């Protein structure tokens, strides 16, 4: 490394803090605002390009922390920046779903090719390694899925910034040594952004931030010390995001609703509608991420029996969350029909 990691992290935090604030000011002057509508979780027009701070902080810190840049990490950051541009275009003027997803596919495929992954699907005593074209396809799907999950879950103050910081902090224990500076810089850049995004937020991340964050985190988690990616820890690190997103999409599909349309039916959104505060809900998801992330770190050392028990506990925890949401809605006298109006955040 060309400089100490602590200094690089300090720079990442400071740059993120300043650039996020500048993005807020520019957003207000240029009227790049998220205007509240019937499905919004905020009450006043708020700038939506604050994710530029996360991007600037991450890149500034990483450039200081690294000596000769790893070509694979350069590709990951370049692809994430390209996707951030797609997100910025959507923040400035709303684009189509095909336009955004095409950008995600191109960026994800570029990363998959650069990583050339071998995926280890070790779980409950089974060990299957997938490589070649099948692995490229799986990684491309994984990256687009996580990118969209991050985007979908970015609907209340402090949630994605906090969860992103927690995921990256825990990821330093599972990724390859050369990737640690990158995920550490992403973590502290998220913290710099959170200074302005904690409830009540003065600026939002926007698609520019969520698209960058989803891809860079999803890609970094695949770079592990052995050269073979253990997928179970990767999924566990972001399990709260995936479970909420997956459950919501399946529930809407069963109800024959348009899964591509914006809505306010995610579990975290339903909790807010039912009266829980942004801080309370965001904190809950951050804590849940800390729990599943700690499980991810310990996963390889667990016996098949303990892994099975951990999966049962994870499922039970998610069922408990669904029950909590329904109870909160019943107590508040609201239901899912009251959170249906659609338009993406």
C-alpha positions in Angstrom: 0.0 0.0 0.0 1.2 3.5 -0.8 -0.3 5.0 2.4 -1.7 3.7 5.7 -5.2 2.3 5.5 -6.3 4.5 8.5 -5.4 7.7 6.6 -7.1 6.4 3.5 -10.3 5.7 5.5 -10.1 9.2 7.0 -9.9 10.6 3.5 -12.8 8.4 2.3 -15.0 9.6 5.2 -14.1 13.3 4.7 -14.6 13.3 0.9 -17.9 11.5 1.2 -19.1 13.9 3.9 -18.2 17.0 1.8 -19.3 15.7 -1.6 -22.6 14.5 -0.2 -23.2 18.0 1.2 -22.2 19.6 -2.1 -24.5 17.2 -4.0 -27.4 18.2 -1.7 -26.8 21.9 -2.4 -26.5 21.3 -6.2 -29.6 19.1 -6.1 -31.6 21.9 -4.5 -30.4 24.5 -6.9 -31.0 22.3 -10.0 -34.3 21.0 -8.7 -33.1 17.4 -8.7 -35.6 16.6 -6.0 -37.5 13.6 -4.9 -41.0 15.0 -4.8 -43.3 13.3 -2.2 -46.1 11.3 -3.6 -48.7 8.8 -2.3 -46.1 6.1 -1.7 -43.2 8.2 -0.4 -41.8 7.8 3.1 -40.8 11.5 3.2 -42.8 14.7 3.5 -40.7 17.4 1.9 -38.9 17.6 -1.5 -35.4 16.2 -1.0 -32.3 16.1 -3.3 -31.7 12.6 -4.6 -28.0 12.6 -5.8 -26.3 12.2 -2.5 -24.8 8.8 -3.6 -22.2 10.9 -5.4 -20.6 11.3 -2.0 -20.3 7.6 -1.5 -18.7 7.2 -4.9 -16.2 10.0 -4.5 -15.3 8.9 -1.0 -14.8 5.3 -2.0 -12.6 6.1 -5.0 -10.5 8.7 -3.2 -9.8 6.5 -0.2 -9.1 3.4 -2.4 -6.6 5.3 -4.6 -4.7 6.4 -1.5 -4.8 3.0 0.1 -3.6 1.0 -2.9 -0.2 1.0 -4.5 -0.4 -0.6 -7.9 -4.2 -1.1 -8.5 -5.4 -4.6 -9.0 -6.7 -4.8 -12.6 -9.7 -6.8 -11.4 -10.7 -4.1 -8.9 -10.2 -1.5 -11.6 -12.7 -3.3 -13.8 -15.2 -3.6 -10.8 -14.9 0.1 -10.1 -15.1 1.1 -13.7 -18.3 -1.1 -14.2 -19.8 0.3 -11.0 -19.1 3.9 -12.2 -20.7 3.1 -15.6 -23.7 1.8 -13.8 -23.7 4.9 -11.5 -23.9 7.1 -14.6 -27.0 5.1 -15.7 -28.4 5.8 -12.3 -27.6 9.4 -12.4 -29.4 9.8 -15.8 -32.4 8.2 -14.2 -32.1 10.6 -11.2 -32.0 13.6 -13.5 -34.8 12.4 -15.8 -36.7 9.2 -15.3 -35.7 6.5 -17.8 -37.2 3.1 -18.8 -36.8 -0.2 -17.0 -35.1 -1.8 -20.1 -32.6 1.0 -20.2 -31.6 0.5 -16.6 -31.5 -3.2 -16.7 -29.5 -3.2 -19.9 -26.9 -1.1 -18.1 -26.9 -3.6 -15.2 -26.4 -6.6 -17.5 -23.5 -5.0 -19.3 -21.8 -3.9 -16.1 -22.4 -7.3 -14.3 -21.2 -9.3 -17.3 -18.0 -7.2 -17.5 -17.3 -7.9 -13.8 -18.1 -11.6 -14.2 -15.6 -11.9 -17.1 -13.0 -10.0 -15.1 -13.4 -12.1 -12.0 -13.6 -15.5 -13.9 -15.2 -17.0 -10.9 -15.3 -20.6 -9.5 -18.3 -20.8 -7.2 -18.2 -23.2 -4.2 -21.7 -24.1 -3.2 -20.8 -25.7 0.1 -23.8 -26.2 2.4 -25.0 -28.9 4.8 -22.1 -31.2 3.9 -22.5 -30.9 0.2 -19.7 -29.3 -1.9 -20.3 -28.4 -5.5 -17.9 -26.2 -7.5 -19.2 -24.5 -10.6 -17.0 -22.7 -13.1 -16.9 -21.8 -16.8 -19.9 -20.3 -18.6 -22.3 -21.5 -15.9 -20.4 -19.6 -13.2 -20.3 -16.5 -15.4 -24.1 -16.7 -15.9 -24.7 -17.2 -12.1 -22.5 -14.3 -11.2 -24.2 -12.0 -13.7 -27.6 -12.9 -12.3 -26.3 -12.5 -8.8 -24.9 -9.0 -9.4 -28.0 -7.7 -11.1 -30.2 -9.2 -8.4 -28.2 -7.6 -5.6 -28.0 -4.3 -7.4 -31.8 -4.2 -7.7 -32.3 -5.3 -4.1 -30.1 -2.4 -2.9 -32.1 -0.1 -5.1 -35.5 -1.4 -4.0 -34.5 -1.3 -0.3 -33.4 2.4 -0.6 -36.7 3.8 0.5 -36.3 5.2 4.0 -33.6 7.3 5.7 -30.5 5.6 6.8 -31.4 2.0 5.8 -29.1 1.3 2.8 -26.3 3.5 4.0 -26.3 1.8 7.4 -26.7 -1.7 6.0 -24.0 -1.0 3.3 -21.6 0.1 6.0 -22.3 -3.0 8.1 -21.9 -5.4 5.2 -18.6 -3.9 4.1 -17.3 -3.8 7.7 -18.0 -7.5 8.1 -16.8 -8.3 4.6 -13.2 -7.3 5.6 -13.1 -10.7 7.4 -14.1 -12.8 4.4 -12.7 -11.1 1.2 -9.1 -11.4 -0.2 -6.5 -9.2 1.5 -6.2 -7.0 -1.6 -9.9 -6.3 -1.6 -10.0 -5.2 2.1 -9.0 -1.6 1.4 -11.9 -1.3 -1.1 -14.6 -2.7 1.1 -13.3 -0.7 4.1 -13.4 2.5 2.0 -17.0 1.8 0.9 -17.9 1.3 4.6 -16.6 4.6 5.8 -17.9 6.4 2.7 -21.3 5.1 3.6 -20.8 6.5 7.1 -19.9 9.9 5.7 -23.1 9.8 3.6 -25.1 8.8 6.7 -24.2 12.1 8.5 -26.7 13.7 6.0 -29.0 10.8 5.4 -30.0 9.8 8.9 -33.6 10.6 9.7 -34.8 13.2 9.0 -32.6 13.0 5.9 -31.5 16.2 4.1 -30.4 14.2 1.0 -31.1 10.8 -0.6 -28.7 8.4 -2.2 -30.6 8.2 -5.4 -30.1 5.6 -8.2 -26.6 7.0 -8.7 -25.6 5.7 -5.3 -27.7 2.6 -5.0 -26.6 1.2 -8.4 -22.9 1.9 -7.6 -23.2 0.4 -4.1 -25.1 -2.7 -5.2 -22.6 -3.7 -7.9 -19.4 -2.8 -6.0 -20.5 -4.7 -2.9 -21.8 -7.7 -4.8 -18.5 -8.0 -6.8 -16.2 -7.4 -3.9 -17.8 -10.2 -1.9 -16.9 -12.7 -4.6 -13.2 -12.0 -4.3 -12.2 -14.4 -1.5 -8.7 -15.6 -0.3 -8.8 -19.1 -1.7 -9.6 -18.0 -5.2 -12.8 -20.0 -5.1 -15.9 -18.1 -4.0 -17.9 -19.6 -1.1 -21.4 -18.5 -2.0 -23.1 -19.3 1.4 -21.3 -16.5 3.3 -21.8 -14.1 0.4 -25.6 -14.6 0.5 -25.7 -14.5 4.3 -23.9 -11.1 4.4 -26.8 -9.5 2.5 -29.6 -11.9 3.6 -31.9 -9.2 5.1 -32.0 -7.3 1.9 -32.5 -10.4 -0.3 -35.2 -11.8 2.0 -37.3 -8.6 2.1 -36.9 -8.1 -1.7 -37.6 -11.8 -2.6 -40.6 -12.1 -0.3 -42.1 -8.9 -1.6 -41.7 -9.8 -5.3 -43.1 -13.3 -4.7 -46.1 -11.9 -2.8 -46.8 -9.4 -5.5 -46.5 -12.1 -8.2 -48.9 -14.4 -6.4 -51.3 -11.5 -6.1 -51.0 -10.9 -9.9 -49.5 -7.4 -9.4 -47.0 -5.9 -11.7 -43.6 -6.7 -10.1 -41.9 -4.1 -12.3 -44.1 -1.3 -11.0 -43.0 0.8 -8.1 -44.9 0.2 -4.8 -44.7 0.5 -1.1 -45.1 -3.1 0.0 -41.6 -4.0 1.1 -41.6 -5.1 4.8 -39.6 -2.1 5.8 -42.0 0.3 4.1 -45.0 -1.4 5.7 -43.4 -1.0 9.1 -43.0 2.8 8.5 -46.6 3.1 7.3 -47.7 1.2 10.4 -46.0 3.8 12.6 -42.5 2.7 13.2 -39.8 5.5 12.8 -37.2 5.5 10.1 -34.5 5.2 12.7 -36.1 2.3 14.4 -36.7 0.3 11.1 -33.2 1.1 9.7 -31.6 0.1 13.0 -33.5 -3.2 12.9 -32.1 -4.0 9.5 -28.6 -3.0 10.4 -28.7 -5.3 13.5 -30.2 -8.1 11.4 -27.3 -7.7 8.9 -24.8 -7.8 11.8 -26.3 -11.1 12.9 -26.4 -12.8 9.5 -23.0 -11.3 8.6 -21.5 -12.8 11.8 -23.0 -16.1 10.8 -21.3 -15.7 7.4 -17.9 -15.2 8.9 -18.3 -18.4 11.0 -20.0 -20.4 8.3 -17.0 -22.4 7.1 -16.2 -23.6 10.7 -19.7 -24.9 11.4 -20.6 -28.5 11.1 -23.5 -29.6 8.8 -25.7 -29.9 11.8 -25.0 -26.4 13.0 -25.4 -25.0 9.5 -28.8 -26.6 9.3 -29.8 -25.1 12.7 -28.5 -21.7 11.5 -30.7 -21.9 8.4 -33.7 -22.9 10.5 -33.0 -19.9 12.8 -32.7 -17.6 9.9 -36.0 -18.7 8.4 -37.6 -18.4 11.9 -36.3 -14.9 12.3 -37.7 -13.9 8.9 -41.1 -15.4 9.7 -41.0 -13.5 13.0 -40.3 -10.3 11.0 -43.3 -10.9 8.8 -45.5 -11.6 11.8 -44.2 -8.3 13.4 -45.1 -6.4 10.3 -48.6 -7.8 10.3 -49.1 -7.2 14.0 -47.9 -3.6 13.6 -50.3 -3.1 10.7 -53.2 -4.6 12.7 -52.4 -2.4 15.7 -52.2 0.7 13.5 -55.4 -0.2 11.6 -53.6 -0.3 8.2 -53.2 -3.1 5.7 -51.3 -3.9 2.5 -54.0 -2.2 0.3 -53.1 1.1 2.0 -49.5 0.8 0.8 -50.2 -0.1 -2.8 -49.7 3.2 -4.8 -46.8 2.9 -7.1 -43.9 5.0 -8.5 -40.3 4.2 -7.9 -38.3 6.2 -5.3 
